[in-house]
Structure formats: structure tokens, C-alpha cells
Amino acid sequence: MATKKRGKVKRPPRSMSMLEPRLRNIYLKFYKQSYFEPSALDLKTKELIAIGCSLIAKCEGCIEGHIRKALELGLSKAEISDAIAVAIGIAGASVLDKSDKAAIKLDLHHFE
């Protein structure tokens, strides 16, 4: 459903166009409160977490948006690189965890 705002028709982001407006608004309210409201974490830290989570979630729009926002907030390339490195570590750990569980189920001991 499109809404009018200052003479323009405002449409929901394509990623939300199939979500009922009531539920979309609940999500957006949660996102804005958890992300932009003051909390124990500052916005720069939240942005670094968002970059890592976006990479793990494989959300291209999220990755681009959060890297762009991080740069706007003044985060350095080194800080962004560290967040990416942590995401790589977690992704790798996930692969190891899944392969360990498969090895246990199959009673494999390849390199013991």
C-alpha cells in the first residue's frame, strides 16, 4: 500500500512490499528503537555489529547500507575490516561445527 507524504507517493521498500503494513510497521518500530534509541552500545558499535550480522545473514542490501552508514559515522576502513574479519571467523566456525556434528553422527575419525 502506497502512502502520500508531502505530495510524493511513498512506497515500502521492495523487501517489505509483501509484508502486511501492520506487521511491517511493528518490525520498523522495533528496528528503529533497537538501533537508533540510546542504549548501552553507541551507534558506531551497533553499526559494526550490523555489518557482521548482515554478512552472516547474506543480506546484500543490508551489507551495503550498513557499510555506507558506518562510513558516514566516521568509522575507519580498519574498523570495518575488523568487523568483516570477525564475521569470517564466525562463518568458518559454523562450517566446522556442522562438519564436527556430521563426523560424530557418522562415527568418522579422519585425522585422529
Contacts in CASP RR format, 6 or more apart in sequence:
PFRMAT RR
TARGET T0000
AUTHOR 0000-0000-0000
METHOD contacts of the structure
MODEL  1
MATKKRGKVKRPPRSMSMLEPRLRNIYLKFYKQSYFEPSALDLKTKELIA
IGCSLIAKCEGCIEGHIRKALELGLSKAEISDAIAVAIGIAGASVLDKSD
KAAIKLDLHHFE
1 12 0 8 1.000
1 21 0 8 1.000
2 9 0 8 1.000
2 10 0 8 1.000
2 11 0 8 1.000
3 9 0 8 1.000
3 10 0 8 1.000
4 10 0 8 1.000
11 17 0 8 1.000
12 19 0 8 1.000
12 21 0 8 1.000
12 24 0 8 1.000
15 61 0 8 1.000
16 24 0 8 1.000
16 27 0 8 1.000
19 27 0 8 1.000
35 46 0 8 1.000
35 50 0 8 1.000
36 43 0 8 1.000
41 49 0 8 1.000
43 73 0 8 1.000
44 70 0 8 1.000
44 73 0 8 1.000
44 74 0 8 1.000
44 75 0 8 1.000
44 79 0 8 1.000
47 66 0 8 1.000
47 69 0 8 1.000
47 70 0 8 1.000
47 73 0 8 1.000
47 75 0 8 1.000
48 70 0 8 1.000
48 75 0 8 1.000
48 79 0 8 1.000
48 80 0 8 1.000
48 82 0 8 1.000
48 83 0 8 1.000
49 83 0 8 1.000
50 62 0 8 1.000
50 66 0 8 1.000
50 69 0 8 1.000
51 63 0 8 1.000
51 66 0 8 1.000
51 67 0 8 1.000
51 70 0 8 1.000
51 80 0 8 1.000
51 83 0 8 1.000
51 84 0 8 1.000
51 87 0 8 1.000
52 83 0 8 1.000
52 84 0 8 1.000
52 86 0 8 1.000
52 87 0 8 1.000
52 90 0 8 1.000
53 62 0 8 1.000
53 87 0 8 1.000
54 61 0 8 1.000
54 62 0 8 1.000
54 63 0 8 1.000
54 66 0 8 1.000
55 63 0 8 1.000
55 84 0 8 1.000
55 87 0 8 1.000
55 88 0 8 1.000
55 91 0 8 1.000
56 87 0 8 1.000
56 90 0 8 1.000
56 91 0 8 1.000
67 80 0 8 1.000
70 79 0 8 1.000
70 80 0 8 1.000
71 80 0 8 1.000
102 108 0 8 1.000
103 109 0 8 1.000
103 110 0 8 1.000
END
